[in-house]
Every structure is written in C-alpha cells, then in structure tokens.
C-alpha cells in the first residue's frame, strides 16, 4: 500500500510542533511507516519526521494569513499569499498524478482552499481529514466543490462535533478520533500541586488570557508554553497578565512539553471556539494531568470520559472552580481513560481500513 500524506503547509513538521494537526500528521506518518506502509509525506520545507520519507512542497505559509478565525483580521484572501500557496498545491498535485506508480491513496490534512481544488484534479482516491471547523468561507466552498468531483473524495472529521459543523457542506463519511501512542508520554504521579499549564498556540480562539486569569484566580502558578500566533492579541490581552506567578516558556519540543504536562496539577483549555478535537487535552491526560476547560466543540468528547472538569460558562470564576475541581481528580484514572480511549493504534486501524476500501475501488 502506497499512501501520500499531504500535511498543512503552514509550518514545518519537526520536534517543536506548531499545532495539534502537525502532531497528528507526524504521528500518523510514523505509525503507518512502522506498520510497513509505503508512506510519502509531503510537507512544508524544513520538515523532518524520523523514519519517514519527507518531500518538501513549498512554504511554510504563515497560518495567520490563511485562517484568520475568531478575532482575526479577515485577510484570508489577502494578495500576499494566494498565488504562491496555490502554485505549491498545484505543483504537488501534478507530481502525484504523474508519479509512477501513483499512490494508492492520497490522505490530505491541509485545510486551505487550494488543497481541495488541486487534489480533486488528480483523479486519485483521496481522503480529506477535517481538522478545523468550516470557518474560512473559501475553504468551505472549495471542500464543497471537491465533493462533486469524480471519484468523490472521502471526508473524515476528528470528532462528532466537528462532523456536525461540516455535514451541510460535504458528506462526512466517518469520524476518526486522533490518537497518540500512550508510551510516548510518561505518567507523572506527583505534580507540583499549585501549578497549572496553559499550552498550545497563543491566539484569541484559544482563550489564553482567560486560562491565565482563571488559573491565577484559583490560586495556581501558571506555566505558559506555546507559539504566539496573534502578536496584537498577545500584546493587548495576554502580556498584561504576565509577571509574578506566570512562567513563559514559548514553543517546546514534544518530549519536553510532555514533561511539563507532568509537572502540572491541571491543564487549562479555555477555547473560545468550537474546538475540533483538543490535542492539548489528550496529551495532558496521558501524562495523568486532568483538564479544566470550556465545554465547547469536541473537547467534551476528549475530556468527558473522566479526563477533567468542563464548564459551559466562559467566565473567570466558573473556570477557576473547574480548575480547583479538576486538580483533585485521580491522575492514574485520568491516564488510564485517555490511553484506553485514544490509542494511536486505533486511529491507524481506522485509516488503514479506509485506505484499503478506497484502493479496492480503483
């Protein structure tokens, strides 16, 4: 089985991942390769995944220009980037179509509008994993147009909540939850009892400011780890909360980040949008660290099995209460639930069955 994985071109795949999607693609590529699948990983320049053949496809193209999201500046169609990004996807699609032998299946994880159009034109069996809600109108229109192509691509959502948001636009063929190898994150039984971690990209939709404020209200010190996606948001809403009791670490390699999760008594996920999945929550839970957060999007599907405490109220007081309650949960039970519900092996099994079904129809 030959599978071409198309990663988002917003950032290289490397040790310090930019976001959850990058982590998912890297783990999927590595897991498939270990199972003997012939994987061709197509990613932004500078990408490196141990044990996987990587082909550069241009970029990186900064995500703040591609997916403005809640609170963004609306530059999704800005003249600064479309021609270069569209050219990159057209070039990689041409390469896939002319490859001898061609891949049996193309599995795309890019959510930018050129990827949907370009891959539909290859005529190859294609799977699109929908890692984001349909917030970008251009991407939503492109996905709907691709759904009319023949052969029709298959669309997979990473949570039931994400699937519901897409169903009016494209036929969602399956829900395949993201997974991680439990052995990749060590269990930490003895955290620092007054430490909360806020991890992931620092952007308005992630509610970084609310997470910090609520953790401080709950009497916790805060460890902030992640990349700044929106400098204006960071300057105006996050920076004023920094100081005594808040330690800023910046983006971390995954192994280091796993250790930081283990140090914390609780991970705070204060998403201000319909979180499509919540990889931060899963990584924290595998370390044994319970999650306190907002009950939005796919997060209840990840945390709802005993991994933390969620509140429907996006207030400092409500989230602070959730933080205090979550930090008292049994860490061993949190770890066991995450390892049982979201193993990488199950994700690989689901995708391999889908690949085989598509390849058999050629």
C-alpha positions as CSV (number, residue, x, y, z in Angstrom):
1,X,0.0,0.0,0.0
2,X,1.4,3.4,-1.1
3,X,0.0,6.4,0.8
4,X,0.8,10.0,0.1
5,X,0.1,12.1,3.2
6,X,-0.3,15.8,2.5
7,X,0.4,17.9,5.6
8,X,-0.6,21.6,6.1
9,X,2.0,23.8,4.5
10,X,1.7,26.5,7.3
11,X,4.8,25.3,9.2
12,X,7.4,22.5,9.1
13,X,6.8,19.2,10.8
14,X,9.5,19.0,13.5
15,X,10.2,18.4,17.2
16,X,8.5,21.6,18.4
17,X,5.2,21.3,16.5
18,X,3.2,24.4,15.7
19,X,-0.2,22.9,16.4
20,X,-2.2,19.8,17.0
21,X,-2.7,19.0,13.3
22,X,1.0,18.9,12.8
23,X,1.4,16.4,15.7
24,X,-1.4,14.2,14.3
25,X,0.2,14.1,10.8
26,X,3.7,13.3,12.1
27,X,2.4,10.5,14.4
28,X,0.2,9.1,11.7
29,X,3.1,9.1,9.2
30,X,5.4,7.4,11.7
31,X,2.9,4.9,12.8
32,X,2.0,3.9,9.2
33,X,5.6,3.5,8.3
34,X,6.3,1.3,11.3
35,X,3.4,-0.9,10.1
36,X,5.1,-1.4,6.7
37,X,3.0,1.1,4.7
38,X,4.9,2.9,1.9
39,X,4.5,6.5,3.2
40,X,5.3,9.6,1.2
41,X,4.9,12.6,3.5
42,X,4.5,15.9,1.6
43,X,5.1,18.8,3.9
44,X,6.5,22.4,4.2
45,X,10.2,23.0,3.7
46,X,12.2,22.2,6.8
47,X,10.1,19.2,7.8
48,X,11.7,16.1,9.3
49,X,9.9,13.1,10.8
50,X,12.2,10.2,11.9
51,X,11.7,7.0,9.9
52,X,9.5,8.7,7.3
53,X,10.4,9.8,3.7
54,X,9.6,13.6,3.5
55,X,9.1,15.6,0.3
56,X,9.2,19.3,0.5
57,X,6.3,21.1,-1.2
58,X,7.0,24.8,-0.7
59,X,6.0,27.1,2.1
60,X,5.8,27.5,5.0
61,X,2.9,29.8,4.6
62,X,2.0,31.6,7.8
63,X,-1.3,30.4,9.2
64,X,-2.4,33.8,10.4
65,X,-2.8,34.7,6.7
66,X,-4.7,31.6,5.8
67,X,-7.2,31.0,8.7
68,X,-8.0,34.3,10.4
69,X,-10.5,32.6,12.7
70,X,-12.4,34.3,15.5
71,X,-10.9,37.7,16.2
72,X,-8.7,37.6,13.0
73,X,-8.3,40.4,10.6
74,X,-10.1,38.9,7.6
75,X,-7.0,38.6,5.4
76,X,-7.8,35.1,4.2
77,X,-7.9,36.4,0.6
78,X,-5.0,38.8,1.0
79,X,-2.8,39.3,-2.1
80,X,0.3,38.5,0.0
81,X,-0.1,34.7,-0.3
82,X,-2.7,33.1,-2.6
83,X,-0.6,32.8,-5.8
84,X,2.4,31.2,-4.0
85,X,0.3,28.8,-2.0
86,X,-2.0,27.8,-4.9
87,X,1.1,27.2,-7.0
88,X,2.6,24.9,-4.3
89,X,-0.6,22.8,-4.2
90,X,-0.9,22.6,-8.0
91,X,2.7,21.5,-8.2
92,X,2.4,18.8,-5.7
93,X,-0.9,17.6,-7.3
94,X,0.8,17.4,-10.7
95,X,3.6,15.4,-9.1
96,X,1.2,13.0,-7.5
97,X,-0.7,12.4,-10.8
98,X,2.5,11.9,-12.8
99,X,4.2,9.6,-10.2
100,X,5.0,6.1,-11.4
101,X,3.5,4.1,-9.9
102,X,1.0,6.6,-8.4
103,X,0.0,6.4,-4.7
104,X,-2.9,4.1,-4.0
105,X,-4.4,6.7,-1.7
106,X,-3.8,10.4,-1.1
107,X,-4.6,11.4,2.5
108,X,-4.8,15.2,2.9
109,X,-4.7,17.1,6.1
110,X,-4.3,20.6,4.7
111,X,-7.4,22.8,5.2
112,X,-6.5,25.6,2.8
113,X,-8.7,26.1,-0.2
114,X,-6.1,25.4,-2.9
115,X,-5.6,21.9,-1.5
116,X,-9.2,20.8,-2.1
117,X,-9.2,22.1,-5.7
118,X,-5.8,20.8,-6.6
119,X,-6.2,17.3,-5.1
120,X,-9.7,16.9,-6.7
121,X,-8.0,17.4,-10.1
122,X,-5.6,14.5,-9.6
123,X,-8.3,11.8,-10.1
124,X,-6.7,9.8,-7.4
125,X,-8.5,8.2,-4.4
126,X,-8.4,10.9,-1.8
127,X,-9.2,11.2,1.9
128,X,-9.6,14.7,3.5
129,X,-9.4,14.8,7.3
130,X,-11.3,17.9,8.5
131,X,-9.1,19.2,11.4
132,X,-10.9,22.6,11.6
133,X,-14.5,23.8,11.6
134,X,-15.6,25.4,8.3
135,X,-14.7,28.9,9.5
136,X,-12.9,30.0,6.3
137,X,-15.5,30.6,3.6
138,X,-13.0,30.0,0.8
139,X,-12.0,26.6,2.2
140,X,-15.6,25.7,2.8
141,X,-16.6,26.4,-0.8
142,X,-13.5,24.5,-2.1
143,X,-14.4,21.5,0.0
144,X,-18.0,21.5,-1.2
145,X,-16.7,21.8,-4.8
146,X,-14.3,18.9,-4.3
147,X,-17.2,16.8,-3.0
148,X,-18.7,17.0,-6.6
149,X,-15.5,15.6,-8.2
150,X,-15.3,12.0,-9.6
151,X,-14.0,9.9,-7.9
152,X,-15.5,11.6,-4.9
153,X,-13.1,12.2,-2.1
154,X,-13.9,10.8,1.3
155,X,-14.2,13.3,4.2
156,X,-13.3,12.3,7.8
157,X,-13.9,14.5,10.9
158,X,-11.8,14.3,14.0
159,X,-14.9,14.5,16.4
160,X,-18.6,14.2,16.2
161,X,-18.9,17.9,17.0
162,X,-16.6,18.8,14.0
163,X,-18.6,16.4,11.8
164,X,-21.9,18.2,12.6
165,X,-20.4,21.5,11.5
166,X,-19.4,20.1,8.1
167,X,-22.4,17.9,7.3
168,X,-24.4,20.7,5.5
169,X,-21.4,21.3,3.2
170,X,-19.9,17.9,2.4
171,X,-20.8,14.3,3.1
172,X,-18.8,13.3,6.2
173,X,-18.0,9.6,5.7
174,X,-16.5,8.8,9.1
175,X,-15.4,10.2,12.4
176,X,-11.9,9.1,13.3
177,X,-10.6,10.5,16.6
178,X,-7.0,11.5,16.8
179,X,-4.8,9.2,18.8
180,X,-1.4,9.0,20.4
181,X,0.9,6.2,21.5
182,X,0.5,6.2,25.3
183,X,4.1,5.1,25.6
184,X,5.2,8.4,24.1
185,X,4.1,10.4,27.2
186,X,5.2,9.3,30.6
187,X,2.8,9.2,33.5
188,X,3.6,11.7,36.3
189,X,2.1,10.7,39.6
190,X,3.4,13.7,41.7
191,X,2.9,17.1,40.1
192,X,3.5,20.5,41.7
193,X,0.2,21.0,43.4
194,X,-0.1,24.7,42.8
195,X,1.0,24.6,39.1
196,X,-1.3,24.9,36.1
197,X,-0.2,24.6,32.5
198,X,-1.6,26.6,29.5
199,X,-0.2,25.1,26.3
200,X,-0.8,25.4,22.6
201,X,-0.9,28.3,20.2
202,X,-1.5,31.7,21.8
203,X,-4.4,33.2,19.9
204,X,-7.8,34.6,20.6
205,X,-9.7,31.4,19.8
206,X,-7.7,29.5,22.3
207,X,-8.6,31.9,25.1
208,X,-5.1,32.1,26.6
209,X,-6.0,35.3,28.5
210,X,-9.0,33.6,30.2
211,X,-7.0,30.5,31.0
212,X,-4.3,32.5,32.8
213,X,-6.7,34.7,34.7
214,X,-8.8,31.8,35.9
215,X,-5.7,29.8,37.0
216,X,-4.5,32.8,39.0
217,X,-8.0,33.2,40.5
218,X,-7.8,29.6,41.6
219,X,-4.5,30.3,43.4
220,X,-2.3,28.5,40.9
221,X,1.0,29.4,39.4
222,X,0.9,29.3,35.6
223,X,3.3,27.8,33.1
224,X,2.6,29.2,29.6
225,X,4.0,27.1,26.7
226,X,3.3,27.8,23.0
227,X,3.8,30.0,20.0
228,X,2.4,33.5,19.6
229,X,0.0,33.4,16.6
230,X,-1.5,36.8,17.1
231,X,1.0,39.5,18.3
232,X,-1.7,42.1,18.8
233,X,-3.7,39.7,21.0
234,X,-0.7,38.7,22.9
235,X,0.4,42.3,23.5
236,X,-3.1,43.6,24.4
237,X,-4.7,40.8,26.4
238,X,-2.0,38.3,27.4
239,X,1.1,40.3,28.2
240,X,-0.7,42.4,30.9
241,X,-1.4,39.1,32.8
242,X,2.3,38.1,32.9
243,X,4.5,38.7,35.8
244,X,4.9,37.0,39.2
245,X,3.4,33.6,39.2
246,X,3.4,33.2,35.4
247,X,6.4,31.5,33.7
248,X,6.6,31.9,29.9
249,X,8.4,29.0,28.0
250,X,7.5,29.5,24.4
251,X,7.1,26.6,21.9
252,X,8.6,23.3,23.3
253,X,9.7,20.0,21.7
254,X,7.1,17.4,22.3
255,X,9.2,15.4,24.7
256,X,9.9,18.5,26.8
257,X,6.2,19.5,26.6
258,X,5.2,16.1,27.9
259,X,7.5,16.6,30.9
260,X,5.9,20.0,31.5
261,X,2.4,18.5,31.5
262,X,3.6,16.0,34.1
263,X,4.7,18.8,36.4
264,X,1.3,20.5,36.4
265,X,-1.6,19.6,38.7
266,X,-4.0,20.8,35.9
267,X,-4.0,21.8,32.3
268,X,-6.3,24.7,31.4
269,X,-8.0,24.7,27.9
270,X,-10.2,27.8,27.6
271,X,-11.1,27.5,23.9
272,X,-13.3,30.4,22.6
273,X,-14.4,28.5,19.5
274,X,-15.8,25.1,18.8
275,X,-12.7,23.1,19.4
276,X,-12.5,20.5,16.7
277,X,-10.7,18.0,18.9
278,X,-8.2,19.1,21.6
279,X,-4.8,17.5,21.3
280,X,-3.5,19.5,24.3
281,X,-6.2,17.9,26.4
282,X,-5.2,14.4,25.2
283,X,-1.5,15.0,25.7
284,X,-2.1,16.3,29.2
285,X,-4.4,13.4,30.1
286,X,-1.8,10.9,29.0
287,X,0.6,12.5,31.5
288,X,-2.0,12.0,34.1
289,X,-2.9,15.7,34.2
290,X,-6.6,16.5,34.4
291,X,-8.0,19.2,32.2
292,X,-10.2,22.2,33.2
293,X,-11.8,23.9,30.3
294,X,-14.9,25.1,28.5
295,X,-17.4,22.6,27.2
296,X,-17.1,23.5,23.5
297,X,-16.8,21.6,20.3
298,X,-15.0,18.3,20.5
299,X,-13.5,18.9,23.9
300,X,-16.3,17.1,25.8
301,X,-15.6,14.0,23.6
302,X,-11.9,14.0,24.7
303,X,-12.2,15.0,28.3
304,X,-15.7,13.7,29.1
305,X,-14.5,10.2,29.8
306,X,-13.1,11.1,33.2
307,X,-10.2,13.4,32.0
308,X,-11.2,16.6,33.7
309,X,-13.9,19.1,34.5
310,X,-15.6,21.3,31.9
311,X,-17.9,24.3,32.3
312,X,-20.3,25.8,29.8
313,X,-19.7,29.3,31.3
314,X,-16.8,31.3,29.8
315,X,-16.1,33.3,32.9
316,X,-13.0,33.6,35.1
317,X,-15.0,32.5,38.2
318,X,-16.6,29.4,36.5
319,X,-13.3,28.3,35.0
320,X,-11.5,28.8,38.3
321,X,-14.0,26.5,40.0
322,X,-13.4,23.9,37.3
323,X,-9.6,24.2,37.9
324,X,-9.9,23.5,41.6
325,X,-12.2,20.5,41.0
326,X,-10.1,19.1,38.2
327,X,-6.8,19.3,40.1
328,X,-8.3,17.0,42.7
329,X,-9.0,14.1,40.3
330,X,-7.2,10.8,40.5
331,X,-4.3,11.1,38.0
332,X,-3.9,7.4,37.4
333,X,-7.6,7.1,36.4
334,X,-7.1,10.1,34.1
335,X,-4.2,8.4,32.4
336,X,-5.9,5.1,32.0
337,X,-9.0,6.6,30.5
338,X,-7.0,8.5,27.9
339,X,-4.8,5.5,27.0
340,X,-7.9,3.3,26.6
341,X,-10.0,5.7,24.5
342,X,-7.5,7.3,22.2
343,X,-4.6,5.0,21.3
344,X,-2.7,5.7,18.1
345,X,-3.2,2.0,17.1
346,X,-7.0,2.5,16.8
347,X,-6.6,5.6,14.7
348,X,-4.1,3.8,12.4
349,X,-6.6,0.8,12.2
350,X,-9.5,3.0,11.1
351,X,-7.5,4.9,8.5
352,X,-5.9,1.7,7.1
353,X,-9.4,0.1,6.6
354,X,-10.5,3.3,4.8
355,X,-7.4,3.2,2.6
356,X,-8.0,-0.4,1.6
357,X,-11.6,0.3,0.8
358,X,-10.7,3.2,-1.5
359,X,-7.8,1.4,-3.2
360,X,-10.1,-1.6,-3.9
361,X,-12.5,0.6,-5.9
362,X,-9.8,1.7,-8.4
